Amino acid sequence: MPPAHDPILPPPSPEAAAHSQRLAEHIAEDIVANGDWIPFSRFMELALYAPGLGYYAAGSRKFGAEGDFVTSPEISPVFAQCIGLQARQVLDKVGGDVLELGPGSGVLACDLFGELKAQGKAPDRYLMLEVSPDLRERQRALIAEKHPADLERFVWLDELPAKIRGFVIANEVLDVVPCSLVLRTKGEYYERGVGLTEAGFVWDDQPLPDGPLRRRAQAVIPPGDYDYLTEVSLASEGLVRTLARSLEAGLAVFIDYGFPQRELYHPQRSMGTLRCHYRHRFHGDPFFMPGLQDITAHVDFTAMGQAAESADAEVLGFTTQAYFLISCGLAVLVSGGDPSMTLSRLKATSAVHRLISPSEMGELFKVLAIGKGLDDPLLGFQSARPMAL
């Protein structure tokens, strides 16, 4: 279903508004240079990643209470502890490094490395794929504070390694890979893009020519004579496919909000899942203050699994975040081994409640694991409720 619009969005500071205006002008120039129209995927790319201007490329605080949203690692260190137990199982089997895609605030990297070190399994290298220079500096500062003696183990990357062995974690990465918008109306297919008027950015739908995007849209949009607007993220599939192709041995875990294909492209979800995050509020207007808000879309996990399999990786697990964390040993970690601490009591703690409650992140967030060279059942899925892709 489409996200509810929050009409009361706090105004930005004059400095932030000026920054947004500079990015808006940059995007406008790109639109003019490309014949007065760009696909939404290009708008999203510039809004989030334009060098020095985009949401993830500039200096505003994004994560935590002072930012626009909170991710699982900021909620409780037990999230990283659970990930660490799964990572240890993989590293014991195949060795190698830890690779984190989109490390964000750096909290997960600090906590995950700390958990592995506490287990006596600290990797020689903790690789961090981060495209934002600003976030790199924030991550480096936090790691230098938390793990000063091990700072040299952390290595920042500009692109995926050609060969990967070990454990890969991508928490809330796929949802911010630029996606396309496709509209079916009156039996015809259009790609939704962005144009310009004197008032600012406007939606502009153009006929969708034959090609991979049109074929995918025709395959997933449910039949009917009603209008249907949705997202298709071929770029996300490309990222998963490239990673899977580079994976020699090990496991890659993707955690994000989304659905299997049959649920994502449900007839009742006819307005898509595009969502913007600003000051802990969400709404549906990507043109609001570009550069000051996040833009996301739910993940098609079926497509991600198929992309991995096309690169000779195996889908080794798919479940909800709640079941994954519980299967990894969440209850034992939080209870400190106290057998009287039941799951219902654990849920009563606010942090754990947010991570595993169906009304919070427990059900909407899914966990997909792909791998090579792993035969034993994975810790995070061996007692979890399996879900079909």
VEXKERO-234357 format. One line per field, with one value per residue: x, y, z of N, C-alpha, C, CB in turn; residue in three letters. Coordinates in steps of 0.1 Angstrom, whole numbers. Glycine has a CB too. Example, Ala and Ser with C-alpha at 12.3 -4.5 7.8 and 13.67 -1.06 7.14 Angstrom:
# VEXKERO-234357
n_east	c(132,128)
n_north	c(-57,-22)
n_up	c(78,71)
ca_east	c(123,137)
ca_north	c(-45,-11)
ca_up	c(78,71)
c_east	c(132,129)
c_north	c(-33,0)
c_up	c(78,79)
cb_east	c(113,141)
cb_north	c(-45,-6)
cb_up	c(90,57)
type	c(ALA,SER)
//
This chain:
# VEXKERO-234357
n_east	c(8,4,26,15,9,26,16,28,57,88,103,134,167,180,205,204,182,193,213,197,185,207,212,188,189,211,201,180,195,206,183,175,198,194,173,150,138,142,146,129,147,172,167,165,190,207,195,202,229,245,277,290,266,242,219,232,258,265,269,249,234,222,215,201,188,191,189,173,161,162,182,185,210,215,195,199,228,226,217,239,254,239,243,270,273,263,281,305,301,303,328,344,341,349,369,385,374,354,329,312,284,275,280,268,262,283,281,272,295,314,302,299,325,336,321,330,357,355,348,371,375,382,384,411,408,383,362,348,324,318,303,301,321,317,303,323,343,329,325,351,360,344,351,378,376,363,377,406,431,428,423,437,428,405,392,384,364,359,345,330,350,370,372,357,358,344,324,295,277,247,229,199,204,197,173,178,190,189,158,135,104,73,44,13,-14,-46,-40,-15,21,42,72,78,90,109,102,104,89,79,73,87,99,82,60,64,53,65,62,70,96,103,123,145,133,106,98,101,83,59,59,56,36,3,-25,-52,-76,-71,-53,-19,9,43,75,106,136,161,188,194,192,214,235,234,238,264,279,274,286,312,317,336,337,315,292,265,245,215,196,165,136,108,93,84,80,53,39,48,40,12,-23,-36,-16,-13,-2,25,55,71,89,97,120,122,134,125,99,77,68,53,65,90,101,102,124,150,180,179,164,158,152,134,125,106,120,122,124,123,133,159,169,168,186,210,211,215,241,254,253,238,206,203,187,157,138,120,132,127,125,150,168,160,166,193,200,190,173,189,211,201,189,210,215,197,173,147,139,116,104,83,87,111,103,91,110,120,139,144,118,113,130,120,92,61,46,65,97,100,85,81,107,130,152,176,197,225,249,280,298,290,278,266,236,225,230,212,189,182,164,144,113,107,105,89,103)
n_north	c(-12,24,47,66,101,126,156,175,186,193,225,231,242,275,272,245,245,261,244,223,237,241,215,209,227,216,191,200,211,188,176,194,191,166,166,176,157,131,97,84,69,81,106,99,88,111,127,113,106,124,139,155,168,152,132,111,118,142,164,162,149,116,92,77,93,121,123,113,88,56,28,-8,-15,8,7,-14,-31,-58,-67,-66,-85,-109,-111,-114,-140,-155,-148,-158,-186,-189,-178,-196,-218,-211,-192,-160,-126,-100,-83,-53,-38,-5,9,29,46,34,21,-6,-19,-14,-27,-53,-61,-59,-79,-102,-101,-105,-131,-143,-143,-122,-107,-105,-85,-60,-51,-23,-11,19,47,74,101,117,100,81,94,98,72,63,79,70,43,46,56,35,12,16,3,-15,-2,-3,-26,-21,-15,7,6,15,1,-31,-60,-79,-106,-124,-137,-151,-134,-115,-86,-67,-43,-27,-17,-24,-11,15,17,32,31,22,37,24,27,13,20,21,-2,3,8,28,47,63,96,126,160,195,225,260,260,240,206,180,152,131,111,87,68,34,17,-14,-38,-47,-35,-30,-57,-69,-54,-61,-88,-88,-71,-73,-88,-68,-42,-18,12,9,15,11,0,-10,-25,-29,-23,-30,-58,-61,-54,-75,-97,-92,-93,-119,-133,-126,-139,-163,-182,-185,-164,-142,-118,-102,-77,-61,-41,-54,-77,-110,-116,-121,-109,-83,-72,-70,-69,-50,-32,-10,15,15,14,35,56,83,96,118,136,117,112,99,101,106,122,126,150,169,190,180,162,165,145,109,85,57,23,-6,-39,-63,-94,-119,-114,-107,-131,-147,-133,-138,-166,-167,-162,-184,-187,-199,-198,-197,-192,-176,-155,-138,-108,-111,-139,-147,-134,-145,-172,-170,-167,-147,-146,-158,-142,-117,-124,-131,-158,-165,-187,-182,-160,-154,-154,-137,-119,-109,-95,-74,-55,-25,-21,-47,-53,-35,-46,-72,-73,-79,-56,-37,-39,-65,-82,-69,-64,-84,-113,-123,-149,-157,-179,-197,-228,-237,-261,-269,-265,-231,-210,-188,-196,-222,-227,-211,-198,-209,-192,-188,-178)
n_up	c(0,-5,11,39,37,54,63,79,79,92,88,70,80,71,59,52,34,14,5,-6,-26,-43,-51,-64,-86,-99,-106,-123,-144,-154,-164,-185,-201,-211,-229,-217,-201,-177,-166,-137,-122,-127,-116,-89,-85,-87,-66,-44,-46,-60,-64,-36,-32,-32,-11,3,-2,9,38,59,89,90,102,132,162,158,131,101,101,118,119,123,136,151,170,188,202,202,177,160,174,169,141,142,152,132,112,122,120,93,87,101,85,58,60,53,46,62,46,43,29,22,48,64,94,106,129,129,118,138,160,151,144,169,183,169,175,203,203,195,168,151,120,96,78,76,53,37,17,6,-8,-2,6,29,47,50,64,88,96,99,120,141,143,149,174,188,183,184,183,162,139,114,103,91,59,33,4,-31,-49,-56,-47,-70,-64,-38,-6,23,46,39,45,40,51,48,22,-5,-8,-14,-38,-69,-86,-112,-123,-133,-152,-158,-178,-193,-207,-218,-215,-196,-188,-159,-155,-149,-154,-161,-149,-146,-120,-108,-103,-122,-127,-155,-179,-202,-232,-229,-243,-260,-242,-215,-191,-198,-204,-179,-164,-176,-169,-142,-132,-121,-139,-154,-159,-147,-136,-128,-109,-103,-88,-104,-100,-116,-113,-87,-89,-106,-89,-69,-86,-95,-72,-64,-85,-80,-56,-42,-22,6,23,17,31,29,43,45,39,23,-1,-13,-48,-56,-36,-35,-59,-58,-65,-49,-43,-59,-62,-58,-38,-31,-9,12,35,62,88,107,98,73,39,6,-14,-36,-46,-27,-10,-22,-16,11,22,24,-1,-9,-19,-17,-16,-41,-34,-47,-72,-65,-55,-78,-94,-80,-83,-111,-113,-104,-77,-46,-32,1,23,34,52,79,96,123,128,119,137,161,156,154,180,196,220,239,240,249,273,288,294,312,321,328,315,293,258,255,276,267,245,256,262,250,229,218,211,190,171,166,167,150,144,142,130,127,109,84,76,58,54,33,22,3,-11,-15,-15,10,31,55,76,80,108,113,100,106,126,119,105,74,43,11,-20)
ca_east	c(0,12,28,7,16,27,15,35,71,95,111,149,174,183,216,200,174,202,219,187,183,218,210,177,194,220,192,174,205,207,171,176,208,189,161,139,132,151,138,130,159,182,164,168,205,212,190,209,244,253,289,290,252,232,216,243,271,268,273,239,233,211,211,199,177,193,189,160,156,170,183,186,222,214,185,205,240,222,215,252,258,233,250,283,272,262,294,315,299,308,343,350,341,356,379,384,371,340,326,299,280,268,281,260,268,295,278,272,309,320,297,301,339,338,316,339,369,352,347,384,375,384,389,423,403,369,361,336,321,311,305,300,332,313,301,335,350,322,327,365,361,338,360,391,372,359,387,418,442,425,419,443,421,393,396,373,365,351,337,331,362,368,370,352,357,341,310,291,264,242,217,192,212,190,161,182,196,179,148,126,89,66,29,4,-27,-53,-33,-2,31,50,82,76,102,108,104,105,80,84,70,96,99,69,60,62,53,68,60,81,100,107,136,144,124,93,95,100,70,48,59,52,23,-9,-34,-63,-78,-70,-40,-10,22,52,89,114,150,171,201,196,195,227,244,234,244,278,284,273,296,326,318,343,331,311,278,261,232,208,185,158,121,103,84,85,74,39,33,52,32,-2,-33,-40,-5,-13,5,39,60,81,88,107,122,127,132,117,86,78,58,55,69,105,105,104,137,160,192,176,156,161,142,135,115,106,128,117,134,123,143,173,173,170,199,221,212,220,256,259,252,226,198,205,177,149,129,118,142,124,129,165,175,157,173,208,202,186,168,200,220,194,186,222,215,186,162,134,136,108,104,73,94,121,96,87,120,117,148,141,104,114,137,113,77,54,42,77,106,102,79,83,121,133,166,179,211,230,262,287,307,285,269,259,225,229,225,201,178,180,151,135,102,111,95,91,106)
ca_north	c(0,36,53,78,114,135,170,184,183,204,232,230,255,283,266,232,249,266,232,216,245,239,202,210,233,206,181,207,212,174,174,202,185,153,168,180,146,121,87,86,63,91,116,93,87,124,132,105,103,134,142,167,174,142,129,103,123,155,163,162,136,108,80,79,103,134,122,111,74,48,14,-18,-14,19,3,-23,-39,-73,-69,-70,-98,-120,-111,-119,-154,-161,-145,-167,-199,-188,-176,-209,-228,-207,-181,-148,-113,-95,-71,-46,-28,7,8,39,53,27,14,-21,-23,-14,-37,-66,-64,-61,-92,-113,-101,-111,-146,-147,-145,-110,-109,-97,-73,-57,-43,-14,-5,32,57,87,106,122,89,74,101,96,58,62,85,61,31,50,58,23,1,23,-6,-23,6,-7,-38,-16,-10,13,3,22,-8,-45,-67,-89,-119,-123,-150,-148,-131,-102,-81,-55,-39,-16,-12,-26,-2,29,16,38,22,28,37,20,29,7,26,18,-13,7,9,41,49,76,103,139,171,208,236,271,257,230,193,174,139,131,97,85,54,25,9,-28,-39,-55,-29,-33,-71,-72,-48,-69,-101,-88,-63,-82,-85,-60,-30,-6,18,3,22,3,2,-21,-22,-38,-20,-38,-71,-61,-55,-88,-106,-90,-98,-134,-137,-124,-147,-176,-191,-177,-161,-128,-116,-89,-74,-50,-42,-58,-89,-119,-109,-123,-100,-69,-68,-74,-60,-39,-24,-4,28,12,15,46,63,93,97,132,139,106,112,94,107,101,132,127,163,177,192,171,162,165,133,97,80,43,15,-20,-48,-76,-105,-130,-110,-107,-145,-151,-127,-146,-179,-166,-161,-196,-188,-207,-192,-206,-189,-165,-155,-125,-104,-116,-153,-148,-130,-155,-184,-168,-168,-134,-147,-162,-130,-107,-129,-134,-171,-167,-195,-177,-149,-159,-146,-126,-109,-102,-86,-62,-45,-16,-23,-60,-51,-29,-55,-85,-72,-78,-43,-28,-43,-80,-89,-62,-66,-98,-116,-132,-153,-164,-184,-208,-236,-239,-273,-271,-255,-218,-207,-179,-201,-236,-229,-200,-201,-207,-184,-191,-167)
ca_up	c(0,-6,25,43,36,66,58,88,78,98,78,72,83,59,52,45,23,3,-1,-14,-38,-52,-57,-73,-98,-105,-113,-134,-155,-160,-172,-197,-210,-216,-237,-209,-194,-172,-159,-123,-117,-128,-105,-76,-84,-84,-53,-33,-48,-67,-56,-28,-31,-29,3,9,-5,16,52,70,97,84,110,146,167,152,116,94,104,127,114,134,144,161,180,199,198,200,163,155,181,162,129,145,154,118,105,128,114,79,87,105,74,45,62,45,52,63,37,46,18,27,63,71,105,111,142,127,116,151,169,145,146,184,186,164,183,216,201,191,154,144,106,93,71,76,41,38,5,9,-19,3,14,42,56,52,75,101,100,103,133,151,145,156,189,194,180,179,180,151,128,102,97,83,46,26,-10,-40,-57,-52,-51,-81,-57,-24,2,36,50,33,51,34,59,42,10,-17,-9,-18,-51,-78,-92,-122,-121,-145,-151,-168,-179,-205,-215,-223,-204,-196,-178,-153,-154,-143,-163,-155,-152,-138,-106,-103,-109,-124,-133,-170,-183,-216,-236,-225,-254,-257,-235,-202,-182,-202,-202,-165,-159,-181,-162,-127,-129,-122,-150,-151,-168,-139,-135,-118,-108,-94,-90,-108,-97,-123,-108,-75,-93,-111,-77,-63,-95,-96,-59,-64,-94,-74,-44,-44,-11,17,25,16,38,26,52,40,38,10,-2,-25,-60,-56,-26,-38,-71,-55,-72,-40,-41,-73,-62,-55,-24,-30,4,15,50,65,102,113,92,59,30,-8,-24,-38,-50,-15,-5,-27,-9,26,25,18,-11,-9,-24,-12,-24,-48,-30,-57,-83,-59,-54,-92,-98,-74,-89,-124,-112,-98,-62,-41,-21,13,33,33,63,84,105,136,129,117,149,171,152,157,195,202,233,248,241,256,286,295,298,323,315,332,306,282,247,257,284,259,236,264,262,238,217,212,206,177,161,162,167,137,141,140,120,127,98,72,72,55,54,22,23,-8,-8,-23,-7,24,31,68,78,85,121,112,93,109,133,114,96,60,34,-3,-29)
c_east	c(9,14,19,15,15,27,23,49,79,103,126,155,177,195,213,191,182,209,210,185,195,217,199,181,203,211,185,183,206,194,171,187,204,175,148,132,143,142,139,142,171,180,168,183,211,208,198,224,251,265,288,276,241,231,227,257,275,268,262,239,221,206,209,189,179,192,174,153,166,170,186,198,222,204,191,217,237,220,229,257,252,240,263,283,271,275,304,314,305,323,350,351,349,367,375,380,357,339,312,296,272,268,274,267,281,293,278,287,316,316,300,316,342,333,325,352,367,352,361,385,375,390,402,419,388,367,348,335,312,314,305,313,329,311,314,343,342,324,341,367,355,346,373,388,369,370,400,430,440,421,425,436,409,398,384,375,355,342,339,344,360,366,366,352,354,326,307,278,260,229,211,201,204,179,165,190,185,171,141,111,82,51,22,-10,-33,-46,-20,8,40,60,79,89,99,111,104,94,86,82,79,95,84,70,58,64,55,66,73,85,103,121,134,134,110,89,93,87,59,47,53,39,11,-18,-46,-64,-77,-55,-32,4,31,66,95,128,159,185,204,199,210,238,245,241,259,285,285,284,310,328,324,337,327,296,276,247,227,196,178,143,117,95,89,77,59,32,36,43,18,-11,-36,-28,-3,-7,19,42,70,78,100,108,129,124,122,102,87,66,61,59,84,110,107,118,148,174,191,168,160,149,144,123,117,113,120,127,134,134,157,178,176,183,211,223,218,235,261,260,239,219,197,195,170,138,127,130,140,129,144,172,173,165,188,210,199,182,179,209,214,192,199,223,205,175,148,129,129,108,94,79,104,115,92,97,119,126,145,127,105,120,128,98,72,50,53,85,107,97,82,98,124,148,168,194,214,244,268,296,303,275,261,247,230,222,212,189,174,167,141,124,106,101,99,94,97)
c_north	c(12,41,65,91,121,149,180,180,195,212,231,243,262,277,253,235,253,254,225,224,243,225,202,217,224,196,188,208,199,171,181,196,172,154,170,169,136,110,89,80,73,102,111,91,100,129,125,106,113,139,155,173,164,138,122,108,136,153,162,148,129,97,84,90,117,134,121,98,67,34,5,-17,-3,16,-4,-30,-54,-76,-74,-83,-110,-122,-117,-134,-161,-159,-155,-181,-199,-187,-189,-219,-224,-197,-169,-136,-111,-83,-66,-37,-17,7,19,47,47,20,-1,-26,-24,-25,-51,-70,-67,-75,-104,-113,-107,-126,-152,-149,-132,-112,-101,-84,-72,-47,-35,-7,7,42,71,91,111,111,81,81,99,82,57,68,76,49,35,52,44,12,8,14,-15,-15,2,-19,-34,-10,-5,10,12,14,-22,-51,-77,-103,-117,-137,-145,-144,-116,-98,-68,-52,-26,-9,-12,-16,12,28,22,29,29,27,34,21,21,14,24,8,-9,9,21,40,63,83,117,149,184,217,248,269,247,217,188,160,140,117,96,70,45,16,-6,-29,-46,-49,-32,-48,-75,-67,-57,-83,-100,-80,-72,-78,-76,-48,-17,-1,11,9,14,6,-11,-17,-31,-35,-28,-53,-72,-62,-69,-98,-104,-95,-113,-140,-136,-133,-161,-186,-182,-174,-146,-127,-102,-88,-61,-51,-45,-71,-98,-112,-110,-113,-85,-64,-73,-64,-48,-29,-16,10,27,14,26,54,72,95,111,134,130,107,106,100,102,111,133,141,173,178,182,173,162,154,121,93,65,36,1,-29,-60,-87,-117,-126,-110,-122,-151,-146,-134,-159,-179,-165,-172,-196,-195,-198,-202,-203,-177,-165,-140,-121,-110,-131,-155,-145,-140,-168,-182,-168,-155,-136,-150,-149,-120,-111,-131,-149,-174,-175,-190,-165,-154,-149,-134,-116,-102,-92,-73,-52,-38,-19,-36,-60,-45,-38,-67,-84,-72,-64,-33,-33,-58,-87,-82,-64,-81,-100,-127,-136,-161,-168,-194,-215,-238,-251,-274,-261,-242,-215,-198,-184,-215,-238,-218,-205,-199,-200,-187,-178,-168)
c_up	c(0,8,27,42,49,61,67,88,83,88,81,76,71,52,45,33,11,-3,-10,-27,-48,-59,-67,-87,-106,-113,-125,-146,-162,-169,-185,-206,-216,-223,-229,-202,-190,-166,-144,-117,-117,-117,-92,-74,-80,-70,-42,-34,-56,-59,-49,-26,-27,-14,10,6,2,31,63,77,93,94,125,149,161,137,111,97,113,121,126,142,155,172,192,194,196,186,157,162,173,148,131,146,141,111,110,122,100,78,91,94,62,48,55,53,55,54,40,34,25,42,71,82,110,124,140,125,130,160,164,147,161,188,181,171,197,215,197,176,146,130,105,86,73,64,42,25,7,-2,-14,11,28,52,59,64,89,106,106,118,144,154,152,171,195,193,176,176,168,139,115,95,89,70,38,11,-18,-48,-52,-56,-62,-75,-43,-17,17,38,45,40,44,41,53,32,-2,-19,-14,-31,-61,-86,-103,-118,-134,-142,-162,-167,-193,-214,-220,-212,-207,-185,-172,-151,-148,-154,-154,-159,-144,-123,-100,-110,-111,-129,-147,-174,-198,-220,-234,-237,-250,-251,-222,-192,-185,-200,-188,-160,-164,-174,-148,-124,-131,-133,-146,-160,-159,-139,-125,-120,-99,-97,-95,-107,-103,-118,-95,-79,-99,-100,-71,-73,-96,-83,-59,-74,-88,-62,-47,-34,0,16,24,22,35,36,48,41,24,11,-13,-36,-60,-46,-30,-49,-69,-61,-63,-38,-55,-74,-58,-41,-22,-17,6,30,53,80,109,109,78,51,16,-18,-26,-42,-38,-11,-9,-20,6,31,18,9,-12,-16,-19,-21,-29,-45,-40,-68,-78,-59,-68,-97,-93,-81,-104,-125,-104,-83,-58,-31,-10,24,30,44,68,93,119,137,127,130,160,169,155,172,202,217,243,251,250,271,294,300,308,317,318,323,293,270,248,266,276,250,243,265,249,226,210,205,192,167,157,162,153,134,139,128,118,115,85,67,70,54,43,23,10,-6,-18,-13,7,24,44,69,85,99,121,106,98,118,130,106,82,52,20,-11,-41)
cb_east	c(-10,6,42,1,10,39,1,29,75,104,108,155,187,186,227,192,164,212,224,174,182,231,207,165,202,229,181,169,219,208,158,180,221,188,159,129,122,161,143,117,163,183,149,162,210,208,176,204,245,244,301,298,248,235,203,241,272,257,281,225,233,216,221,212,178,206,197,161,154,165,194,185,234,210,173,195,251,210,210,262,253,218,251,288,261,250,299,314,284,301,347,343,326,346,392,373,376,337,327,299,271,254,295,248,258,306,264,264,316,318,282,297,348,331,302,341,374,339,337,388,362,392,379,433,407,364,362,337,314,315,294,288,339,301,290,345,350,307,326,374,354,324,363,396,359,346,382,423,444,414,423,458,416,385,403,372,360,360,342,319,368,381,383,338,370,349,308,289,266,240,220,189,225,185,154,190,199,186,139,128,84,69,26,2,-25,-56,-42,-3,40,40,96,68,109,118,93,119,65,76,56,94,107,60,50,73,40,83,56,78,112,105,143,158,127,91,106,111,69,50,73,64,22,-16,-39,-63,-91,-73,-41,-9,21,49,96,110,152,171,203,183,185,230,239,219,238,281,276,259,295,327,304,358,342,318,272,261,233,204,190,162,114,115,69,80,79,35,38,66,38,-4,-45,-44,8,-27,-2,47,67,80,87,105,130,121,127,118,79,78,57,42,64,109,95,95,137,162,200,169,141,163,143,136,115,92,140,114,131,109,139,173,163,159,199,219,199,214,260,272,252,231,183,219,184,142,133,105,143,109,122,170,171,142,171,212,216,175,158,208,222,181,178,224,228,181,163,133,149,94,101,61,100,129,84,83,135,118,163,141,95,122,149,117,73,43,33,86,120,95,64,81,131,126,171,176,214,229,263,296,320,279,277,268,214,227,236,205,180,192,154,143,89,115,96,79,121)
cb_north	c(0,46,57,76,122,131,175,184,180,200,247,225,252,297,262,223,259,276,223,215,260,239,192,219,246,199,176,221,217,164,178,216,183,143,156,188,139,126,73,80,50,98,120,79,82,134,129,91,90,147,142,177,180,129,122,89,126,165,173,165,139,101,69,83,104,139,111,113,67,47,13,-32,-12,32,-5,-33,-37,-76,-57,-59,-98,-117,-97,-113,-158,-154,-131,-168,-202,-177,-165,-215,-229,-202,-186,-150,-102,-91,-76,-39,-35,6,9,33,54,37,18,-24,-13,0,-35,-67,-52,-51,-94,-110,-86,-106,-149,-160,-153,-100,-106,-105,-74,-51,-52,-4,-15,37,55,89,117,131,80,74,116,98,49,69,99,57,25,63,67,18,-9,33,-16,-33,21,-10,-47,-6,-22,28,-12,31,-8,-53,-74,-89,-128,-116,-158,-136,-132,-103,-79,-57,-38,-6,-20,-40,-1,35,1,48,16,20,50,5,44,-8,42,31,-17,20,-4,53,47,74,105,140,172,214,233,284,253,228,183,183,129,140,90,89,53,16,15,-37,-25,-55,-14,-29,-79,-66,-34,-72,-106,-81,-50,-83,-97,-56,-30,-10,33,-13,36,-12,6,-25,-21,-35,-5,-38,-75,-49,-45,-93,-104,-75,-93,-139,-129,-110,-149,-175,-201,-164,-166,-122,-119,-89,-73,-47,-30,-60,-84,-133,-115,-137,-103,-68,-72,-75,-67,-44,-31,-3,38,22,2,56,52,107,86,143,154,107,126,79,122,95,146,117,169,172,193,171,174,178,136,86,87,38,15,-25,-53,-74,-110,-132,-96,-101,-153,-148,-112,-148,-186,-154,-147,-200,-173,-220,-188,-205,-188,-164,-164,-124,-89,-115,-161,-138,-116,-157,-187,-154,-171,-128,-159,-173,-124,-103,-141,-125,-176,-153,-209,-172,-141,-163,-154,-132,-116,-112,-92,-67,-52,-2,-23,-71,-43,-16,-60,-95,-60,-88,-38,-28,-38,-85,-90,-47,-61,-102,-122,-126,-162,-155,-189,-202,-229,-226,-285,-269,-262,-207,-200,-166,-201,-241,-228,-189,-193,-220,-169,-199,-167)
cb_up	c(12,-15,26,57,24,75,58,102,63,110,79,59,91,63,63,55,27,9,10,-6,-35,-44,-47,-67,-94,-95,-103,-129,-150,-149,-163,-193,-201,-205,-245,-217,-203,-163,-163,-116,-125,-142,-106,-75,-97,-95,-52,-33,-54,-71,-65,-35,-44,-37,4,4,-20,13,55,63,112,72,109,152,182,156,111,80,90,141,104,128,135,154,174,205,208,208,155,158,195,160,122,157,163,111,107,143,114,71,95,117,69,36,58,35,42,78,22,59,7,22,67,76,116,113,147,114,107,159,171,130,141,192,180,149,185,221,190,198,151,152,96,84,56,90,29,49,-5,23,-29,12,6,41,50,40,72,98,88,94,133,147,131,150,190,188,170,190,192,154,131,104,109,92,38,29,-12,-49,-72,-57,-39,-90,-59,-23,2,41,66,18,66,19,74,53,9,-18,4,-8,-55,-87,-82,-136,-115,-149,-151,-166,-176,-213,-226,-231,-204,-194,-183,-139,-167,-131,-173,-158,-149,-143,-104,-88,-101,-134,-126,-177,-180,-218,-251,-212,-262,-270,-234,-195,-181,-217,-209,-157,-164,-196,-162,-120,-139,-109,-157,-136,-174,-124,-133,-121,-103,-96,-77,-123,-82,-138,-105,-66,-104,-119,-67,-60,-109,-97,-47,-69,-107,-69,-38,-43,-7,18,38,1,54,11,67,25,44,1,-5,-22,-73,-53,-12,-43,-84,-39,-75,-27,-37,-78,-53,-63,-20,-42,15,8,55,56,104,128,92,59,30,-12,-20,-48,-60,-3,10,-42,-13,30,23,29,-25,6,-40,-9,-15,-63,-16,-63,-88,-45,-48,-100,-94,-59,-89,-131,-105,-104,-55,-35,-26,18,47,18,75,92,106,139,118,106,153,172,138,151,197,195,234,243,227,250,286,307,302,328,320,346,302,286,234,263,296,251,230,278,264,242,222,222,215,178,168,172,176,136,153,153,122,139,100,74,82,41,68,8,35,-21,5,-35,-7,30,29,79,87,75,130,105,78,116,148,107,100,53,37,-9,-33)
type	c(MET,PRO,PRO,ALA,HIS,ASP,PRO,ILE,LEU,PRO,PRO,PRO,SER,PRO,GLU,ALA,ALA,ALA,HIS,SER,GLN,ARG,LEU,ALA,GLU,HIS,ILE,ALA,GLU,ASP,ILE,VAL,ALA,ASN,GLY,ASP,TRP,ILE,PRO,PHE,SER,ARG,PHE,MET,GLU,LEU,ALA,LEU,TYR,ALA,PRO,GLY,LEU,GLY,TYR,TYR,ALA,ALA,GLY,SER,ARG,LYS,PHE,GLY,ALA,GLU,GLY,ASP,PHE,VAL,THR,SER,PRO,GLU,ILE,SER,PRO,VAL,PHE,ALA,GLN,CYS,ILE,GLY,LEU,GLN,ALA,ARG,GLN,VAL,LEU,ASP,LYS,VAL,GLY,GLY,ASP,VAL,LEU,GLU,LEU,GLY,PRO,GLY,SER,GLY,VAL,LEU,ALA,CYS,ASP,LEU,PHE,GLY,GLU,LEU,LYS,ALA,GLN,GLY,LYS,ALA,PRO,ASP,ARG,TYR,LEU,MET,LEU,GLU,VAL,SER,PRO,ASP,LEU,ARG,GLU,ARG,GLN,ARG,ALA,LEU,ILE,ALA,GLU,LYS,HIS,PRO,ALA,ASP,LEU,GLU,ARG,PHE,VAL,TRP,LEU,ASP,GLU,LEU,PRO,ALA,LYS,ILE,ARG,GLY,PHE,VAL,ILE,ALA,ASN,GLU,VAL,LEU,ASP,VAL,VAL,PRO,CYS,SER,LEU,VAL,LEU,ARG,THR,LYS,GLY,GLU,TYR,TYR,GLU,ARG,GLY,VAL,GLY,LEU,THR,GLU,ALA,GLY,PHE,VAL,TRP,ASP,ASP,GLN,PRO,LEU,PRO,ASP,GLY,PRO,LEU,ARG,ARG,ARG,ALA,GLN,ALA,VAL,ILE,PRO,PRO,GLY,ASP,TYR,ASP,TYR,LEU,THR,GLU,VAL,SER,LEU,ALA,SER,GLU,GLY,LEU,VAL,ARG,THR,LEU,ALA,ARG,SER,LEU,GLU,ALA,GLY,LEU,ALA,VAL,PHE,ILE,ASP,TYR,GLY,PHE,PRO,GLN,ARG,GLU,LEU,TYR,HIS,PRO,GLN,ARG,SER,MET,GLY,THR,LEU,ARG,CYS,HIS,TYR,ARG,HIS,ARG,PHE,HIS,GLY,ASP,PRO,PHE,PHE,MET,PRO,GLY,LEU,GLN,ASP,ILE,THR,ALA,HIS,VAL,ASP,PHE,THR,ALA,MET,GLY,GLN,ALA,ALA,GLU,SER,ALA,ASP,ALA,GLU,VAL,LEU,GLY,PHE,THR,THR,GLN,ALA,TYR,PHE,LEU,ILE,SER,CYS,GLY,LEU,ALA,VAL,LEU,VAL,SER,GLY,GLY,ASP,PRO,SER,MET,THR,LEU,SER,ARG,LEU,LYS,ALA,THR,SER,ALA,VAL,HIS,ARG,LEU,ILE,SER,PRO,SER,GLU,MET,GLY,GLU,LEU,PHE,LYS,VAL,LEU,ALA,ILE,GLY,LYS,GLY,LEU,ASP,ASP,PRO,LEU,LEU,GLY,PHE,GLN,SER,ALA,ARG,PRO,MET,ALA,LEU)
//
